[in-house]
Amino acid sequence: MSRVTNLKISRAHLTSRVKQTMVAILSVTFGISMYIFMNGFMTGVNDTQTELAFSTLAHIHIYNDLPEDNTNLLQKKYGEDKLVNLRNAKVIQYTEGIKNSAKIIAAIEDHPAITGITPQVNVNVFFRNGATKLNGVLSGIDVKQESVLFGTEKYITQGSWRSLEDRGDGVVLGAGLAAKLSLTLDDNVTVITADGVSRNFKVIGIIKTTIGGVDNAKGYVRISSARQLISKNQGYVTDIQINIKNFNEATKVATQLAPKVAYKVESWNESNGQLQAGNDLRNIIAVAVSLTILLVAGFGIFNIMNMTVNEKIKEIAILKAMGFDGTDIIQIFLVQSVIIGVIGGIVGIIFGYLVSVLVSYIPFRVATLDTLPMVYDPQDYILAFIFGLITTFVAGYLPAKKASQVDPVEIIRG
């Protein structure tokens, strides 16, 4: 029979049971909208988690690694099969930090993947206010570059980040550390190094990142002030932090930079594997939940199409007796399922977008967030529509195949 005739029969089936058709369309709509919402929400959560993590974590970290075990150098030379007796051993002095950092930065800054480099001088110190003394880290930084790499300036809750450029005696403290020391803006805090060197700084800013290592134990000063505190020259740093265009390529770029640097070059994946694992697990959960929703919707459509076949079994027998072959019957029911899939997909995309927008306005005040995170990725909408069509096609094909194999003689006799 002609395709036009088959299309007319399909339309008649869809319009004769409007409620049943609407239920099928709503099944697709719900599945696709939830797929879009879940992927947008989980991507937003991952992006937020990554942003918070990279507020203090660089994509690539260059530092002077600890020396290897040199407790028995003679044993290494002569091997395990010889007895070695070493008396009055002297520990080889370990050179801390990175010298001539400007030369290292100049050697790597032209790499096309690098978007920013900042040096740091991190010192373990005690912060003291009156009788209260707490241990923590004083981080000497390049004020502008630090904010470029980590967005540090946006976490300032009191005072000014840029004031560090003009104040050699200024310090920005983590909110938790300042609270424990009972310090506010313009108060003085004493910083004491492990060697007993002390210096007074004025609190010119309070920072709150929701990261305990920063908020409860860290202070920021100009890099020159940190060098003066530990009596180091202008080229000395303890760390060189690097950001690149795509943080997922950090291991590859670190491998490329390693031959140019005489120090340890470490990617964030290597030092923080749990962060990558967390992102991967959340993505797997989001995809699993979304696909499960689509499959449930597919089973609903399958049940509806199967019910339609059973209800119209006599009509199918009559059609076959009139000359409609199995291909025509399959086409009639596949057209119905595809129409349901297309309509449900379009409505699902719209509804999924509206749900995502609505959720994005829900208050959620954590760190720099004011609302729940949501990402609107066009790829999610395209994939949701394609998956919806595939699900409805398969759900419609199985009953259609069953309908095409009906023996009209047996049905009419029955």
N, C-alpha and C positions, 0 to 999 in steps of 0.2 A: 504494500500500500504506500501511498505518498506520504512524505514527511509532514505536509500540511495537515493531513487527516490525523496523523499520530499526535501532532501538537494540539489539535482541537480536542482530541480525547483526553490528553493529559490535562488541559485546562479545565475540561468538564469534571475530571476527578478532583482537582484541587478546589474548585469552586462549589462542588456539591457538598463537601464536608469542610466548611470554613473553620469551625472550631478546631478540628483535627489538624488542619493545615497550619493554623495559628500556633498550636502547641509545638508542632515540628519546627516552625520558624523561630519561636522563642527558645527552643533548645539550642539551636545554632547561635542565636543572638547571645544567650547567656554564656555559652562556651567560649565564643570569640571575645566577648567583652571582658570576661574574667582572665583570658589569656593575655590580653593587652594590658589590663590593670596589673596583674601579677608580675609580668616582665618589666613594666615601667617602674613599679614600686621596688622590686628587687634590684634593678639596675640603679635606681636612685639611692637605695641603701648602700650598695657596693661603692658607688661613686663618692658618697658622703664618708663612708668608712675609709676609703683610700685618701680622700682629701684631708681628713683628720690625722691619718697616719703620716702623711707626707707634710704635715704642718711642722714636723720636727725631723722627719726622716728624708734624707736625700736619695735620689735614684742610685747614685754611685758615691762611694765613700773612700777617700784615700787617707791612709794613716800609717804610722810607724808600728808595725805589728810587734808583738812580744817576741823576744829572741827564742830560738830553739833550745832544747835542754842540753846544757853544756856541763852537767855535773860530773861527767867522767869522759873527758876528751881522749884519753889514752885508750880506753876501752873501744872507742869508735875506730881508732887507728889500727889496733892489733886484733880486734875481733873478740867473739865470745869464747873461743877455744883456748885463750891464753889468760893466765892469772895476772892481774895488774894490781899493784899496790901504789896508791897515790896519797902522799902525806902533805899536810899544810897546803891544801888547795886554795887557790885564789879565784874568786868570782870575777869574771870578765865584766867590766863596766858596760851597762846598757845605755845607749844614747837615746834619749827620749825625744819625741816630737819630730817635726820635719824642718830641715834647714833649707834656706834659700827657696822659699815657697813660690816666689815670683817667677823663678826660672821654670818650675814645674807647671805652673798655670799657663805660662807663655807657650810651653811645649804642647799643651793639649787643647787650648781654647779654640783653635781653628777647626777642631773636629766638627763636621757638619751636623751631627746629631745633638750636640751640646747647646742648651739654651741658656744656661747660667752656671757660674762658678762662684763660690764664696769661701774664703778662708775662715778658720775659727781657732781660737786658743781657749781650750776648755781646761779648767783647773778645779780640782777637788778642794773645797774650802769649808770653813765654818762661818756661818752668819750669826752675828751676836747683836742683841739689843738689850742692854742692861744685863740682867742675870740670865737671860734666855739665850742659849746657844744651840744652833741646829747645823748639822752637816748638809752640804749640798754641792752644786756645781755652779761656778761662775764662768759664763761663756763670753769671751771677747769676740766681737763680731764686726763685720763690715755692715753698717746700719742699712744702707740701701740694698746691697746684694742679698742680705739675709731676708729682707722682706720680699724681694723679687722671687727668691727660691721657695720660701715657705709661707708667704703671705702673713708673716708675723704681725705686721702692723694692724691688721683687721681684728686681732684678738685683744688689742689694748682696751681695757675697760675704764681706766683712769689715767690721766696724764697724757703724755705725747711720746710716741716712739721716735720721731725725728729729732727730738731734743737731745738724744744721745750723741748726735753728730757734733753738737756744740758744747756738751758738758763732759769734760774728762773725769769729773767726779760724780757723774750721774749713773744710776743703776735702775733697771726695770726688773721688778721682782714678780715671781709667780704669785697668783692671788692667795693660794693656800699657804705659801711660805710667809707672805706679808701678814696674813691673819695670825699665824702661829707666833710670829715675833711681835705682834701688836703694832705693826707699822702702817702708816698712811702716807699720802703724798707729802713731800718736803721733810719727812723725818730722816734721821741719820741712821745708818746701819754700819757696823764694823765687820769687815771681811778679814779672816785670818787664814793664811795658807798653812800647809803641812809643815813648812820650815819655820813657822812662827812669825812670818811677816804679816803685819796688819795694816789696814788702811780704812779710812772712813769714806763712805759714799752716801750721796743724798738720793732718796727715792724719788724719781721723776716720772715713774709710770708703773702701772699694775697690769699684768697680763693674765688672761684666763683662757686656756685652750681645752679644758676638760681632760687633758692628759696629765696623769699624776706626776710623771717624771719632770714635767715642766712647771706645773702649778704649785707643787709642794716642795720643790727642791732646787729651783733654778733661778739665777739672776743673769741679766745681760748688761754688759758694759762695752765701751768702745774697745776695739782690738788692741789699740795702743796702750790703753789703761791696763788691760790684762797682761800685756808683755812687761810693762813697768813693774807690775805687782810681783812677777816671778823672775824679774831681772833677765829678760831675754831680748835679743836684738830684733831689728825690724823685720827680718825675713823669717822669723820663727813662727810656726803654727803647729797645732796638734792634729788638726783635721782639715781636709779640703773636701767640701761638699759640692756635688755636681748634679744638676738636673738635665734631662734630655727630652727630646720631643715626645717619644713614646716610652713610658716607663716599663712597658712589657719587654723592651729590647735592652734592658739594663745589663743583663749578663753578656750579651753579644758586644755591646760597646765597651764594657769593662775589660773584656778580653783583648779588644783592639787597643785600649789605652795602656794596658799593663806593660808592654815592652818599652814604653816611653818614660815610665816612672820607676824609680828605684825603691818604691814603698809598696805596701799592700793596697791593691785596688779591688774593692769589694762591692758587688751589686746588692741592692736591697733584697733581692730574692734569696741571696746566700745568707744574709744575716737575719732575715725576717720571713722565713718560710711559712710560718703560721698565718701571716697576713694573706699570702697568696692562696694557701689552703682554705682559709675562711671564705675568700671571694669565690673560689671554685665550688665549694660546697653550697654556698647560697645560690649560685647560678644553677647547679644541678637540681636543687630543691625547687627553684622557681620553674624550671623547664618540666620537671616531673609532675608538679601540681597542675601546671597549665595543660600539659598533654593529657593528664588524667581527666581534667574537666572536658576537654574536647572529645575524648573517647566516651565519656558518659553521655555527652550530647549525641554522639554517633549511635550509641546503643538505643537512645530514645527515638531517634529517627528510624533506625532499623525496625524497632517494634511497631512504630506507626505505619511504615511502609509494608511491613509483613501483615499487619492487621488489614490494611487496605487491600492487599492481594487476596486475603482470605474472604473479605467481604464482597469483593468483586469477582470471585472465582467463576461464577456463572457468566458474567459479562465477558470475561476473558475467553471462556469456552466458546461463546457465541462469536466473538471476534475471530477466533481461530477457525471456526466453522465457516465464516464468511470469507476466508482467504488470507487473514493476517498470519504471518509466520512468526517464529520465535524471535527474530530480530526486531520485528515491529513491536512485539510485546515488551521486549527489553527497552527499546527506545521510549515507549510510552511512560514507563515507570522511572527510567533514568532522567527523563526530562523533568518529571515532577520533583525528584530529589535534587537535581541541579538548580531548579528554580527556587526551591526551599533554601538551598545552600547560598545562592547569590543574594536573595532578599535578606536572609538571616545574617549573612556576612556583612552586608552594607549597614544594616541596622546595628549589628554587633560592634562594628568599628565606631560608629557614632556614639553608641551607648558607652562603649569602653572608654572613649575619649572623655565623655562627660563625667563618668565615674572618677577617672584619673584626676580631672580638674577639680572635682569636688573634694577628693581626698587631699589634694595638694594644699587646700585651704584650712585643713584641720590643724589647730595650734599644736606645736611640738617644740618647745624651747629647750634645746640642748646645744651647747657650744654656740656656733654661729647660726644654727637653725632656728627659724621661727615657726615653720610648718613641716609636715611630713615630706620627705624628699620624693620627687617623682620625675621620671625622664620620659620624654615623648620622642621615641625613636621611630621614624617611618618604617624601618625594617620590621619592627614588631607588628605593625599594622598590616604590612604586605604578607608576612608569614602567617599571621592569624587568618587572613582571608584565604590564603592558599590551603592551609591545613583544614579550614572549615569546609572548603570545596572538596578536598580529598576525602574527608570523613563522610560527608553527605553522599558523595559519589559511591563509595564502598558500601555505605549503609543502604543505598538504593539499589545497587547492582545485585546484591545477594537475593532479595525478594523478587527482583525483576527476572533473574535467572530461573528462580523457582516457578514464576508465573509462565515463563516461556516454554516450560516442559509439561504444562497441563495437557492432558489428553481430553479434547472436547467431547468425545463420545462417552467416556466414563462419567464426566461431569453432568452432561445433559441427561443421561440415563438415570443418574443418581438423583 
